Every structure is written in structure tokens, then in C-alpha cells.
Amino acid sequence: MHWKGGLVQDVYLDPSELVAISNYKKSLISLFQFQIFDGEHNETDISGICEVLYESLSVNEFRKIKRRCEGDSQLSPGKARRSVRYTLEKGELQTAYADEVLELGVAGIGVKARSWVRLQRVQPPPAAAVQAASLEAALGALPHTLRLADPPLGLVDDPNHPDYEDDNATLEELLTEYWKLLSEEEEAGGGGTAEGAHAVLRLVSAVRRTEPRALRAILTDPARHPVLVGLCRAVGLSGSGAAFSAAASALQLSEGVHGPAASALLAGAALAGRADSALAVALARLARRQPAALPAAVAAAAAADAAEPEPRLAKQLRDQIAQALAKCKVRAAALEVLIAASEGREVAAAGLLRRGTVRLLAEHPPSAASRRALAADHAVRGSG
């Protein structure tokens, strides 16, 4: 690593290492990129280009907070929080404590990942630092297996990672292959498995490739009942409005959201990272008749607007969500999702809610939701 003025200039890694190992090393090296002054500016590290804020906590402690990083757009709807606390002694770095939280989804409907890293200076050092007369001399002393990483701290995609979009397996074939996995009930809080994640990614891609009529036939086939919940979750996660409409028709959601399959479909749709406008429209319309679909409708509207903003569509979705909210009355769970989304400004800043919509929340119980509604309305006003 070539470090100068608090910034990492160059990184030298072994190109024969696994991509995941190289990325992990870059994430650790990123922790050594810091500057001792207060204020904001931009930096580039493993998270991409980020807005960085430095705050002095005491004479020997300061904090670095990263915001609006380049890669965070993939978390929509969601957010990321990153900070590193540094401790100095006699002008030398002693400890670095990093905390990173990534969230996908809105208001409790989603997943959260958190990681901590703590680096401690070893006293005394195991060996004296190698001195070199120049940078060229120092580079010449490096092992011959190391090569200059370009970009120095950029995250590198793994060329051996499976491309699920190029998977030619049909949905029927995948249901047969993962029958046992899909038919098993996952224990709440179990966290899932790598095999399960791999299966879901393949199923989601297969759902996108399947014609709606064929998908509806699969969903209504009594022989598929043992895997219906897992399949409906994949349909929701696909973010496809056509696939969702086929499933909604098969499950007769317009008559009511009943059973685990319907719940799985809506939960998956709320987490769809690539929601198209057709999904957002279908969910907004459904929410007007079935308030249980409101959380998914809000999430899909935000995701679709973030991917491809369309002012006319945004107004249409905003009005439909407002009508659904007005009918929602005391459905606290749906209200909590909408309140949290508004507080976070993911939806409000996109123009998907008007101020009056959020104020409706204050008119209905429970009182805790009413108080949060007023706070949400203040956030909406503050966003413009």
C-alpha cells in the first residue's frame, strides 16, 4: 500500500488470489484512509465515491462518517450507515473501530446486515519498518507476485460468479430441482442458507423469463401446492408487474389477502430491488381494495421511481396510495411502514406522497402512530 497525506494512493495485490480475498483486503486498507481535520469532502474507497464528514470527539479521538456512497443506489429502497472511530496517542494511530449497517426494504419489512471491525496497534511492533531511499526502491523490493490494483480501492466483480440472468433452466425444472428445499418450512430467524439464496436467485430469474399465462398455470396446479409459498415469494422478488398480476389472479388477491402464499407474494414484492412500473401500479391499485398490500405498494413505488422517474406515474401512484391510506383507518402495521418511509424521506423526497397524505396518519389511532405521523409530516415539509 502506498499511503500519502492520509489517502491511499496505490495498492499492490496478488492477482492470483480469490476476488473475495482481494476485496476484503481493500476493505481493511480503506480503514487507513483518514485525515485529521473537521469538515466535509469527497473520498474514494471500497464503497466508491462517498461524502465524508470528519468530527473531532476529543484531543485524541475523531470520527469519520461516510454518506451517499456511489454503490448505495443498489439498496433502493433502503439505506446504509458507515462510520469509523480513530484513537491517537502521541500523534500515532492506536485503534480504528469501524461500524457498517446496510438495510434493504422499509420499516421492518426487509433485511439488515451489520459488521464491525476493530484494528489494534501492536506494542511493541513485531519488526522494524523497512526503510527505502525512494518510492521506486520500495516498489522494487516488493515480491514479484504483487501487481498494482486498478482502481486502488475499487470493488472488483468476481468473473466466476454465476450469472443467473443467463441461466436457461425453466421454472418447472427449477421447481423440481429445489422441491425439497422449497417445501420445507424455514424456522423464523434462521437466517437461511447459501443453497437457499442460490435457489431464490435462480427462481427469480426464471420467473422473469416465464410467460404470465404459463406462470398462472403453474401457480394453480394442485400438484405444486407444497412449494407454492416459496414460489410466490420468488414471484414477488422478481419485481415483474406481469408476473405479480398473474400470481394475484391465481391467488384471487382482489377478494382478500389470505394465507401464507399471499403474504409471501406481498413480502417478496416489498423487497424487490428491480421493481418495474407495472408492479408499482398493480400494487397501488390492489392497496385501494386490500389495505394489507399498502406496505408493498409504498416500497414498489419508491423502487420504481428511483429506477426510472416518471412524474405522471409518480402522481398517479401518490394519489392511489393516498386513497388506500385514507381507507386504511386503524391498520397500524401498514401505517407504521408508511410513517417510517416518510421519516426516511425515501418516498417523500421522490414526490410519491403529498403532505396531506402523511397528515392523515395523525387523525387515526394508535396514539403512538399519531405522534410519529406528525414527525413524518415535519420531515416531508423539510424535504421541500
N, C-alpha and C positions, 0 to 999 in steps of 0.2 A: 504494500500500500504506500502510495506517495501522498503524504499529508502536508499541507502548507496553509498557514494562516487560518487554521480551524476547518478548512474544507478539504475533502478528499479529491485529489487531482486525478490519480490513476490507481487502478487495481490490477494486480497480476495473479492469475489463477491457472490451475492446471486444466486445460481443455478436455482432458480425458475423464475428468470427474463427472459424476451424475449431475444433470442440470439442477436438480433439487438441492444438492450439496453446495453448488456454486451460488445459488440464490440465497441459501441460508447464510453462507459466509458474507455475502454482500449485505444482508440484513444486520449482521453483527458489526460489520465495518461502518455501516450507516450511523451507528450509535456514537462513533468517534468524530462525527461531523458536527461541530458546535462552535459557537462564538460567544465570547464573554462581553455582551452588551445588551441593553434593553432595546426593544423595538421590534418592528416587523419588516420582513423582506422575503424573497423567494429563495428556495433551495431545491436542489435536485438530489434525490437519493433513491433507495429501493422502492419507495412509494410513488416515484415520479416527481413532477414539479409540484411543490407544495407551498402554501403560505405558512411562514414560520414566525412564531411570536416567542421572544425571549423575555423572561421575567426574573428579576433578582429576588430571591427569597431571604437571603441574609448575606453576610460578607463572604461566606464560603459556599453558598448554595444558590443555584439558579435552575430554572426550568425552561425547557423547550417544548412548545406546543405546535403540532402540525395540523393544519386545517386545509380543506378544499384541495386535496391531493388529486393529481391527474387521473389516477385509476379509480377514484371513488364513484365515478359516474356509473360503474357497473353494479353499484349497490342500490340503485333506484328501484323501488322505494326503500330507503334505508339510510344509514349514516355510519361514520367512522370517527373514533376519538383516539388520538395518539399523543403521548407526552413522554418526556424523558427528564428525570431529575438528576442533576450532576452535583457532586460534592468535591470540593477542592481542599487541599492542605498545603500551605506554603507555595501556592501557585501551581501545584501539580494535581492532576485528576486522580481521585481516590476511588470513587464509586460512580456508577451510572445505573439508574433504575428505570427501565422502560415499561410502559403500560399501554397496551393497544386493545381497543374494543371495536369489533365490526358487527353491525346489525343489518339484517335483511328482513324487510317487512315493516309493518306498522303496528304500534300499540299492542304488543304481546302476541300478535299473530306473525310469527316468523322465527328466525334462528339468530342466536348471538354467539360469537366466538371471542374469547378473551385470552390474551397471552401476556406473560410477564417475563422480563429478562433482567437479571442483575449481574453486573460485572464489578468485580472487586480487585483493586490493585494488590498484587502480591508483594509482601515485605519480608525479607529483602528480595530484590529481583533475582531470578534463578541464574542469570548470566548478564554480563555487561553488554550494553548495546554496541552493535558493530558500527564502527566509525568509517566513513568513506570520504575521500577528498572531494568528490563531486557526485552529482546525480548519476552521471554516466558510469562512474566507477561502481556505484551502489547497484545499478541495474546489471552491470556486467558480472557481479558476484551472485546474482540470483540463480537458482537451479535451472537447468536447461529445459525442464518440463513446464515451467511457468510461461504464460503468454499474457499480453496486455488485453484486458477485458474492455470491450467496446459495445455500449457505453460503460463507463466505470462501475456505476451502481445500478444500472437499469435491470429490471426484472426480465429474465430470459424465458421464453416459452420452450417447453420440452418437445423436441421434434418427434419423440417416441410416444407422446401422449396420444391415446386413442381419439380419433375424430368421429364423434358419434353422429355427426351430420352425414358422413359418408358411409354409414352402416346401411347395408342393403337388406337386412333382415326385416321380414314383415311383422306386423303387430301380432298376428296369430302365432308365428314362430317364436317370438319372444315370450308370449304368454305361456306357451308350452315349456320353454326353457326355464322360466323363472316361476313356474306354477307353485312349487313348494314354498319358495321364498315369499310370494305374494299372498299365499293362503294362510300363512302364519300370522297370528296377532302379535304385533310388536309391543313390548312392555313399555308403559309410559315412562319417559325419562331415560330410556335405554340408550339413546344416542345413535342407534343404528350401526350398520357395519359397512365396510368398504364394498363388499359384494352387493349390498342393498343399494348403495349410492350408484354403483356401476349399472345396476339393473334399471334404476329410475331414469338415469341419463339416456340409456338406450331406448327405453319405453317412450320417453318424452319425444325423442326424435322420430320414433316410429309413428306416434300419434299424429305428428305434424304431416307425415307423408301419407296418411290414410285418408281416403275419401270419406266425407261425413256420412254418406249412406251406409258404407261398409262399417264404419265405426259404430253407428247406431245398431246395426245388426249384431255386432259383437257384444255390445252392452246389453241387449235384450235377450241374448241367448241364455236360457236357463243353465246350460252346462258351464257357463263362465261365472256363475254366482260366487263360487269360493274365492275368486280373485277380483271381484267387482270393486271392492273398496280401493285396493291398490291401483287398479286400472283407472278409476275415477280421479284419484289423486294425480296420476300422471297426466290425464286429460287437462286438469286444471293448471298444472305446472307448465304445460305446453304453451300457454299464452295465446292459443289459437281461438278466435271467436267462432269459427266454423265448427271446430271440434267441441267447444263448450256447448254450443247450441244443440249439437247432435246429442250430447250427454244430457243436457237439460230436458230435451224432448223425451229421451228414453226414460229418465227418472221422474218425468212429469213435475218438474220443479214449480211450474206455474200454479199447481194445485197445493203446493206446500213443500217445505224443506224437511223431509222426514228420513230418518235412518242414517247409518254411518256412511253409506256411499254418497249421499247428497252432501253431507258435512265434509267428507274428504274432497269432493269436487270443488266446493267453495273455498276450503282451506288452501288447496293447491292453487286456485286462481288468485288468491290473495298474495301468494308468494311468487307468481310468475314474473321472472325478470325481463321477459321479452313479450309483454302483453301487447297485442295489436289493438287497433282502434275498434275492430269488430267485437272483441271481448269486452272492452270498456262499455260499449253501447249495450251489449246484451246484458251485462250485469246491472247497469244503471236502470234498464227497463225492468229487469226482474226485481230489483230492490223496491220499486214502487209498489209491487204486489206482495213481495215477501221481504219484510224488513231484515230477516236473517242474512240476506245477501248484501246488506249495506256495507259491512266492513270490506268484503272482497271488491265491491263496486268502487269504493274510495281508493283502494290500493291499485286496482287496474287502471282507473282514470289517471292517477298520478304517474304510473309507469308508462302508459301510452302517451301522455302529454310530454313526459321527459324525453321519450324516444323520438317523437315527431310532433312538435307543437302545431296544433291546428286551432286557431281562435274560434272558429264557428263550432267545431266539435267540442271544444272546451266549454263554451257557453251552454251547449245542449246538455252535456254531462252535468255541469254545475246545476242547471235548473232541475234535471231529473233527480239528482242526489238531494237537492233541497226539498223536493216534493216527497221523496222517500223519508227524509228526516222528519218532516212535519207529521207524517203518518206514524212515525216510529214511537212517539209518545214516551213510554217509560221503559223501553227496551234498553236497559243500562249497558249491556255488553256492546251493542252497536254504537251507542253514544260515546262510550269510553274510547273506542277506536277512532271515531271521528274527531273527538276532542284532542287526542294525542297527536293525530296527524296535523291538525290545525296549529297546535302549540309548536310542533316542529317545523311548521311553515312549508313542508314538502308539498302539500296540496294548496294551501292558501296562496303561497307565492306564485304558483302556476296559474292562478286565476280560476281554479275549479270550485271555489266557494266564495260566495259574496258575504259581506259582513253580517247581513241579516240572518243567513243560514246558521252561523255559529251562535248568534244571539238566541235562536230558537231553543238551544240547549238549556239556557238559563230558565226557561219557562216550565220545565218539567222536572220532576223528582228523578233520582235522589238528590238530596241537597249537596252532597259531595260533588256530584257531576255538575250541578248548577254553578258551584264556585269555580270549578275548573273551566266551565264554559265561558265565564266572564274573563278568566285569564287568557283563554284561547282567543276570544274576541279582541282582547287588547293586542295579542300577537299579530292577528290579522291586520288590525289598524296600523300597527308598526311596520308591516311589510308593504305598505303602500296603498 
